[in-house]
C-alpha cells in the first residue's frame, strides 16, 4: 500500500440527520479492535500530516486530550511532540481501549498490582459530546480520524470548547465526502441497495468551529490515494478501518453473485501498474478557543498569558 497525495475539493453537504448511532459505532470498533492495526497506514499518515501543522505553532501544553485514541497508537508521537505534557485518551469503544491497556501504553491485567507502573496513562471510555473533564482543564485537543464516526459532530465542537482553556488548541482530521469514491462507484454497479457512509464536508466543519466559539479556524482538505494488490485486500482494509456502521444499511449480506460482481468491478479499475486505487479525502482542522463574547455594555477579562500566546502566533 503506497500513499500518494493530491488536492481535493468536495461539494457534498452534511446530512440533516445522521444514520449513525454512537452505540452502533462502538460495537463496530469493538469487533474490529484486534485487526484495526492492519489499517494503520492511513491513520499514521493522516496523523503525521496533522503533526506537520504544528511545526509553525509555539505550544507547550500541560494537558493533551487524545480524542478517539483507540488503541493508543498516536500517544508516543504526541508525547515526543509535547514531552512535558500529560496525556489523556478518550474513546467510545471498550474493545479498542482494552487493546491500549494491554499494549505498550498500559499494563496487562494479569500483572500483579505491585509490579504495575505507578504513573500510568489515563484512558477512559466516553462519548465525545459528554467528556468527563472539567471546564477549561485541557490545553490541547488532538483528534485523528474520529469525528467522521460521530453521529453529531456539531455537538462535539461545543463540548471541546467547554473543556479547553481560553487560548487552547484544537487539532483534528476527519474523512471527507470524496472518501472511497472508487468503492462507491463499484457498489453502485454491483450492490445498488448499499447505503454508503456519510462524511461531512470541510466547509461545514469550519462553520461548526466558528459556531462553537473557536477563533482563527483553519480548515483544508487533501486526498490520499492508497493502492492495493487485490480487491479482497482493499475490502479487508475498509472493513478494518471501521466498515459501515450505518443503522439503516441493508439488513442482509450480499449474495454470492453480488459479491463476485463487486470484486469484478474493483478488479476492472486496476491502473497501469496493476494496482487498485482507493481515495481518502482528509479534512484538516485547527482552531483556538476564543474568549467569550461580551454582551453590549459588558467587559471581558483576558489573561496576560493568553494575550502573549496570541501575539506569538502572529
Beta strands, then each sheet from edge to edge (+ up, - down):
strand 1: 4-7
strand 2: 63-67
strand 3: 86-91
strand 4: 122-125
strand 5: 138-144
strand 6: 164-175
strand 7: 214-228
strand 8: 276-289
sheet 1: 1+ 7- 8+ 6- 5- 2- 3- 4-
end
